[in-house]
Amino acid sequence: MFTNKTILVTGGTGSFGNTFIPMTLEKYNPKKVIIYSRDEMKQWEMAKKFEGDPRVRFFIGDVRDKERLYRALDGVDYVVHAAATKIVPIAEYNPFECIKTNIIGAMNLIEACIDKGVKRVVALSTDKASSPANLYGATKLASDKVFVAGNSYAGGHDTRFSVVRYGNVMGSRGSVIPFFLSIKDKGVLPITDERMTRFMISLEEGVELVWHAFEDMVGGEIYVKKIPSMRVSDLARVIAPDAKQEVVGIRPGEKLHEQMISEEDSYYTYEYPEHYKILPAINNWGSCLERISDGKKVEEGFVYSSETNAEWMSDEMLLAWIEANRSKIGVI
């Protein structure tokens, strides 16, 4: 799929980019992978990992800057859109900035990709975009909508857009597992609510879902990975069994349970062995049958929630993941 092709990753210095790029270089043989991001220091640090590999290039730029995107996308075949303002409390207190990056940035990228003849674009989304309760989730829902509509907006151009949606990425920057591990020796772990649940996915599984989307997409689909849930209190107990759990209350904009497919989405959702696919409600382009393939329609009213999920992560699964990723998450 990516052999001798050029891929650009927006926000490529983040946790996803640092996993996607080496995995893609190993599995495929792309002509070039371009990391497009605005933080020069992160690019400088990341460049050390790929020193000597001529396929990896770095491009300073912001998705808010449409002209810079046009220059960066010259000759690009595939785009992964990972750039986002994503920390929930920061988005709540800086709403204008969150909107500029997550919505305006998405619109800029869509227009630039169409005009520059990019073949396929996959945008990363979040469980918080389903029935959003905070600004981050609301902006990502808006972003999902414009990426789906981008297929119609493209008109006679061949550019196609799809979205992947998943939950809490284990070990990503700012996520709960590295945080708990960093303070486990203090004897007290802050818990927002003992009932709180989250979907759990590894970075590697996230990358594989993006690969699948590129291979499978017709345009306009939202791919939702089937992943296990875990209570945050259980996660804290496994990481620090002797530590006291102190309930500190839910932060601004935070949900008790996350959702990836809403009841309203169920009318357009199909199930596959390892994922769900939400088809576009407005699908006046392409073949719907081609999108569905061998999928099975979910029941009306189906909701994919971390609270009612059929699959749960066991203590043993979490411990095995931590052991396998000790160096990545700073555990000595």
C-alpha positions in Angstrom: 0.0 0.0 0.0 2.7 2.5 1.0 5.5 1.1 -1.2 7.3 4.0 -2.8 4.6 6.4 -1.6 5.0 9.6 0.4 3.1 9.9 3.7 2.7 13.0 5.8 1.7 12.9 9.5 0.4 16.0 11.1 1.3 16.3 14.8 3.9 13.6 14.0 6.1 14.2 17.0 3.4 13.0 19.4 2.9 9.6 20.9 1.1 8.3 17.8 3.7 9.5 15.4 6.6 8.1 17.4 4.9 4.6 17.1 3.4 4.9 13.6 6.5 6.0 11.8 8.9 3.2 12.9 6.2 0.6 12.5 5.3 1.8 9.0 9.0 2.0 7.9 9.5 -1.6 9.1 6.3 -3.1 7.6 6.3 -1.1 4.3 8.8 0.6 2.2 7.6 4.2 1.7 9.5 6.6 -0.4 9.2 9.3 2.3 7.6 9.9 5.6 7.1 13.6 6.5 6.6 14.7 10.1 4.7 17.9 10.1 4.5 19.7 13.5 5.1 23.1 15.1 7.5 22.2 18.0 11.1 22.4 16.8 12.5 20.8 20.0 10.3 17.7 19.6 11.4 17.4 16.0 15.0 17.7 17.0 14.7 15.0 19.6 12.7 12.7 17.3 15.2 13.2 14.4 17.9 11.5 16.5 15.9 8.2 16.4 15.9 8.2 12.6 19.4 9.6 11.9 20.7 8.1 8.7 17.3 7.1 7.3 16.8 9.3 4.2 13.1 8.4 4.1 12.3 10.4 7.2 11.8 14.2 6.8 10.8 17.0 9.1 8.7 20.0 8.3 7.9 22.8 10.8 4.4 24.0 10.4 1.0 24.4 12.0 -2.4 23.0 10.7 -3.7 26.5 11.3 -1.5 27.8 8.5 -3.1 26.8 5.3 -0.3 28.2 3.1 2.3 26.1 4.9 0.1 23.0 4.5 0.0 23.6 0.8 3.8 23.6 0.6 4.2 20.5 2.9 1.6 18.5 0.9 3.4 18.9 -2.4 3.8 15.3 -3.8 2.2 13.6 -0.8 0.1 10.5 -1.4 -1.3 9.7 2.1 -2.0 11.8 5.2 -2.5 10.8 8.8 -4.0 13.7 10.7 -2.9 13.4 14.3 -2.5 17.1 15.2 -4.9 18.2 18.0 -5.3 20.2 21.2 -6.4 17.2 23.3 -5.9 17.7 27.1 -9.5 18.2 28.3 -8.9 20.8 31.1 -6.6 22.9 28.9 -9.2 22.9 26.1 -11.9 24.0 28.6 -9.8 27.0 29.7 -8.5 27.8 26.2 -11.6 27.2 24.0 -10.6 29.7 21.2 -7.2 27.9 20.7 -8.8 24.5 20.8 -11.3 25.4 18.1 -8.5 27.0 15.9 -6.5 23.8 15.9 -9.1 21.0 16.0 -11.8 22.5 13.7 -10.2 25.2 11.6 -7.0 23.1 11.3 -9.1 20.2 10.0 -10.8 22.4 7.4 -7.4 23.8 6.3 -6.1 20.3 5.8 -9.1 19.0 3.9 -8.9 21.9 1.4 -5.2 21.6 1.0 -5.4 17.8 0.5 -8.0 18.1 -2.2 -6.2 20.9 -4.0 -2.8 19.0 -3.9 -4.2 15.7 -5.1 -3.6 13.6 -1.9 -5.1 10.1 -2.4 -6.2 9.1 1.0 -6.5 10.9 4.4 -7.2 9.2 7.8 -8.0 11.5 10.7 -7.5 10.3 14.3 -10.6 10.8 16.6 -11.5 10.0 20.2 -14.2 8.4 22.3 -14.9 11.9 23.6 -16.3 12.8 20.2 -19.3 10.5 20.8 -22.0 12.4 22.7 -19.4 15.0 23.8 -19.5 16.5 27.3 -16.5 18.8 26.9 -15.0 21.2 24.4 -12.3 18.8 23.2 -14.9 16.2 22.4 -17.2 18.7 20.7 -14.3 20.0 18.5 -13.4 16.4 17.5 -17.0 15.6 16.7 -17.0 18.7 14.4 -13.7 17.6 13.0 -15.1 14.1 12.3 -18.1 15.6 10.6 -16.0 17.8 8.3 -13.7 14.9 7.4 -16.7 12.7 6.4 -18.2 15.6 4.5 -14.8 16.2 2.8 -15.6 13.3 0.5 -18.6 15.2 -1.0 -16.7 18.5 -0.8 -13.9 17.0 -3.0 -16.3 17.0 -5.9 -14.6 15.4 -8.9 -11.3 15.1 -7.2 -10.0 11.7 -6.1 -9.1 12.5 -2.5 -10.9 10.4 0.0 -11.3 10.9 3.8 -12.0 8.6 6.7 -11.7 8.7 10.5 -10.5 6.2 13.2 -11.9 6.5 16.7 -10.5 4.9 19.8 -10.2 5.3 23.6 -7.5 6.0 26.2 -4.2 5.3 24.5 -2.1 3.3 27.0 1.3 5.0 27.7 0.6 8.1 25.6 1.9 11.4 26.8 -0.3 12.8 29.5 -2.3 9.6 30.0 -3.2 8.0 33.3 -0.8 5.0 33.3 2.5 6.9 33.1 1.0 9.4 35.7 0.2 6.7 38.2 3.5 5.0 37.7 5.3 8.3 38.3 3.7 8.8 41.7 3.0 5.3 42.9 5.8 5.5 45.6 4.1 8.5 47.3 1.6 6.2 48.8 -1.5 8.1 47.6 -3.1 8.0 44.1 -5.7 10.6 43.2 -8.9 8.9 41.7 -11.6 11.2 40.2 -14.4 8.7 40.9 -14.3 5.0 41.9 -16.9 4.1 39.3 -15.0 5.7 36.4 -14.3 3.5 33.4 -12.2 3.9 30.3 -11.5 2.1 27.0 -7.9 0.9 26.8 -5.9 0.6 23.6 -2.2 0.3 22.9 -0.4 2.6 20.5 0.4 -0.4 18.3 -3.3 -1.3 18.0 -4.0 2.3 17.1 -1.5 2.2 14.3 -2.9 -1.1 12.9 -6.4 0.4 12.9 -5.0 3.3 10.8 -3.4 0.9 8.4 -6.7 -1.0 8.1 -8.6 2.2 7.4 -6.2 3.1 4.5 -6.6 -0.4 3.0 -10.4 -0.7 3.5 -11.8 2.9 3.1 -14.1 4.0 0.3 -14.5 7.4 2.0 -16.6 8.7 4.8 -16.3 5.8 7.2 -15.6 6.1 11.0 -13.6 3.0 12.2 -14.0 2.0 15.8 -11.7 -0.6 17.2 -13.1 -3.2 19.6 -11.0 -2.8 22.8 -11.4 -3.7 26.5 -12.5 -1.4 29.3 -11.1 -1.0 32.7 -12.1 0.9 35.9 -9.6 3.6 36.8 -9.7 2.5 40.4 -8.7 -1.1 39.3 -5.9 0.4 37.2 -4.6 2.3 40.2 -4.8 -0.8 42.4 -2.8 -2.9 39.9 -0.1 -0.3 39.6 0.2 0.5 43.3 -1.5 -2.2 45.4 -0.4 -0.7 48.7 -1.2 2.9 47.9 -4.3 4.7 49.3 -6.8 5.9 46.6 -8.0 9.4 47.3 -11.2 10.5 45.5 -10.6 14.0 44.2 -13.7 14.5 42.0 -14.3 14.7 38.3 -12.3 17.4 36.5 -14.0 20.1 34.3 -15.5 18.5 31.2 -14.7 14.9 32.2 -17.1 12.0 31.8 -17.7 9.1 34.2 -17.8 6.7 31.3 -16.7 7.1 27.7 -18.6 6.2 24.6 -17.4 5.5 21.0 -20.7 4.7 19.3 -23.9 6.5 20.3 -27.5 5.3 20.0 -27.9 7.8 17.1 -24.9 6.2 15.4 -26.4 2.8 15.6 -28.6 3.3 12.5 -25.5 3.5 10.4 -23.1 1.1 12.2 -21.9 -2.3 11.0 -20.0 -4.9 13.0 -16.8 -6.8 11.9 -14.7 -9.3 13.8 -12.3 -6.7 15.2 -14.0 -3.3 14.7 -17.2 -1.4 14.0 -17.7 0.9 11.1 -20.0 3.9 11.2 -21.1 4.8 7.7 -21.9 8.4 6.7 -25.5 9.4 7.4 -25.2 11.6 4.3 -23.8 9.2 1.7 -24.6 10.5 -1.7 -21.3 9.5 -3.1 -19.7 6.1 -3.9 -21.3 2.7 -3.3 -22.8 2.0 0.1 -22.6 -1.8 -0.5 -18.9 -1.5 -1.2 -18.5 0.2 2.2 -20.5 -2.4 4.1 -18.8 -5.4 2.5 -19.3 -8.4 4.9 -20.4 -6.2 7.9 -23.4 -7.1 10.1 -25.8 -4.3 11.0 -25.9 -3.6 14.7 -29.2 -3.5 16.5 -31.1 -0.3 16.6 -30.3 1.5 19.9 -26.8 -0.1 20.2 -24.4 1.9 22.3 -20.6 1.1 22.6 -19.8 2.4 26.1 -16.8 1.7 28.4 -19.3 1.0 31.2 -21.4 -1.7 29.3 -18.5 -3.1 27.2 -18.5 -6.9 26.9 -14.7 -7.0 27.1 -12.7 -6.0 30.2 -9.0 -5.8 30.7 -7.7 -8.1 33.4 -5.1 -7.4 36.0 -2.8 -9.8 34.2 -3.2 -8.2 30.9 -2.4 -4.8 32.3 0.7 -6.0 34.2 1.9 -7.8 31.0 1.5 -4.6 29.0 3.4 -2.6 31.6 6.2 -5.1 31.7 6.5 -5.2 27.9 6.6 -1.4 27.7 8.8 -0.5 30.7 11.3 1.6 28.7 8.7 3.4 26.7 6.7 4.6 29.7 9.7 5.4 31.9 9.7 2.4 34.2 13.1 1.3 35.3 
